[in-house]
Amino acid sequence: LQVAQVCKRHDTIGQDLVALCVNDLLAQGAEPLFFLSHLACGKLDAEVTETIKEGIAEACRSAGCAFLGGEVTEVAAPCPSGHCDLAGFVVGAVERGPRLLGLQRAEEGDVLLGLGSPGIHGRGFGVVRKILLTSSLHCSSPAPGSCGDTTLGDVLLTPGKMFSPALLPVLRSGHVKGFAPTAEGLLGGISRVLPEHVSAVLDALSWKIPEIFCWLYKEGNLSAEEMAQTFPCGIGAVLVVQKDLAQHVLQDIQRQQEAWLIGKVVAPRHTGSHIEVENLAEALQLSSPQQLLNDPTAERQPQAGKRKVKVAVLVSGTGTTLPALISSAREPGSCAQLVLVISNKSGVEELRSAARAGIPTRVIDHKLYGSRSEFDSTIDRVLEEFSVELICLSGFMRVLSSPFLRKWRGKILNVSPSLFPLIKDGSAHQESLESGFKATGCTVHFVLEEPSAGAAIHREPVPPSEGDTEAALAERLREAALRAFPLGLQLVASGAVWLGAHGRTCWRR
């Protein structure tokens, strides 16, 4: 309310209030029926009152409940002009059977789903106001990463997400064990659905954290633990789902809004923390696009008039070429821009490397999906979310499905430790030694359903060496891949090379 007064903007305050009340009803699986409000102020401002009521009415329409109006009171105690206090009350109904959502039924092995929300929520504004007192930015300043089209006050006043319309059918399906909004902070929300005999582990690199939380983290000099305790950090609510039903529930929710697999329920930990959020500091360190442009160490522009091609890198924790790809994308005149790193394993070094470089990351755990096609479909949705145009496989240890390869035909690159397409990656070093070949090396190529020698983009030979062991040859091939893969990526991103309709590499004359 104080930030709204400073910004002279009250249209979102009522929406935030309704969302806060309605989302609490969902913790019982209840449907909102009607809403009432109470506004107390020192001196009545008719325009402000009307704006707040319009926001409440609009939110009630979205929630499918009636707004029965609200009482307005002018308080006798001294109160600065324009300042007010706003309260809300919602009534809902639920059948006796589905009311189990409020109980802590999570068990070891269950999965945690997170629902995206950009709002800060009321509890965190005490910290926000302290940060604003010492910050160089004001509510009227351009928001971090907005390029000047949105003010900091606009972002701070973004209302929390109201989940009622999208979630009620899912909650009533019987597939959800628990639901809790995170208005009291990420840790506080999860603790509402977590019994004492189990713990939870989340990976902050598996969901999208809005830029405003990264700014609050840096500007307020807060710790990762303080952020998780105070703010929702981009997660508006958490669901507990049985592992074998997680993918089905997630797909139902994603038809309505952003949602991710963010963690799992594990055996009780005796490290002092009931809930552990891994990689939160790394995720919050991600710089905004505008900050990266202003950073001399990251200022790498392509040639005038050329647009950078958006590239995603898929890793599994053995992607040794990722640093080379990051470095290449930052070189002057680069035609590629790394916009995303996806890993099928959490906590791997590549995710931390990407976070340090300011590249968004996602963890999509293949073990949580019933089939290869479901896993690939999730990757595809995330790639579309970031408008990815090219994919690099950097030590990615999963076999991609035929539908995925057909959709991204000519857009997936890999590097193999062999000059010969018939030698499989897993035994390339040993077979090269045993075959008596006079030359070996690595090949950057397009990834197709059926491997083809004609899909090669660039070959990097490795000079022969007498007495080569398998380990020594593997190291020299790795060094060759670090040189070859970035070059192959730039050739494709620049348009010099592409995959023709006949499945063979084409070159621009």
Secondary structure, DSSP 8 states (H G I E B T S, - for coil): -HHHHHHT--TTHHHHHHHHHHHHHHTTT-EEEEEEEEEEESS--HHHHHHHHHHHHHHHHHHT-EEEEEEEEE-SS---TT-EEEEEEEEEE--SGGGGGGS----TT-EEEEEE-----GGGHHHHHHHHHH-S--TTSB-TTSTTSSBHHHHHT------HHHHHHHHTTT-EEEEEE-TT-HHHHHHTT--TT-EEEEEGGGS---HHHHHHHHHTT--HHHHHHH--TTEEEEEEE-GGGHHHHHHHHHTTS-EEEEEEEES---SS-SEEEETHHHHHT---HHHHHH-GGG----STT---EEEEEEESS--TTHHHHHHHHTSTT--EEEEEEEESSTT-HHHHHHHHTT--EEE--GGG-SSHHHHHHHHHHHHHHTT--EEEEES--S---HHHHHHTTTSEEEEES-SSTTS-GGGHHHHHHHHT-S-EEEEEEE--SS--GGGEEEEEEE---TT--HHHHHHHHHHHHHHHHHHHHHHHHTTSEEE-TTSSEEE--
